[in-house]
Amino acid sequence: MTDAAQRFQTHLAEGIVCIKNFEASGHEFALRHVWIVSISALDLYMTELVSEAGLRLIDRVPPALTTNLRQVEVPLESVLDFGTLNPSEKLIFFKAHIFSEIQYKSFYKPEKISEALSYTWNCPAKEKWARIFARMKVTGRYNSRTEQDVRDELTLIGDRRDLIAHAVDTPPGSVQPNPIIRSDAQRVVEFIGDLAAAIDAETENQLI
């Protein structure tokens, strides 16, 4: 398990707290926050995972750079000071610039996850989701699902997160928010957790 995954589990656990708050209070806003925190936890996880795994590739002898890592932009003024850094400082330098390359991007679209993983995975682009799905099926919760089903579920979770964040969960033309139930919120936490676990396991496999 990567360090990024350990931090992700802590962040995702806030979703469980939200569900417990709903059970105690009955306030639906606690459930709606599950979508916000789950996607936020996934976004940060992907950013931290790419910077962590990218650093591990750079730290090899010789470095094993993917095409995307080779294209990370570095300000010229930073390059001029690079020669004065010791080995540990150089690794911190690399990690910071990889992190900033994808910081503040959102990864709830399947193609965005594939794009981020291209920084550290060497498998062909079309194989990325097949590998993720295969690892999600190990849980036993996705045996009746297809890879496209999983991709669609991620998109739907992200789309509702946007509706909650930007329109208080109220569809255009409606005066009432979408109905919300505990089981849906629980499913969001479970799904996002399974997705990150699958990505993490395959990332470790890719780094062998």
Helices and strands as residue ranges (DSSP letters): H 3-25, H 28-58, H 67-70, H 76-81, G 82-84, H 87-102, H 110-117, G 125-127, H 128-137, H 147-167, H 182-206
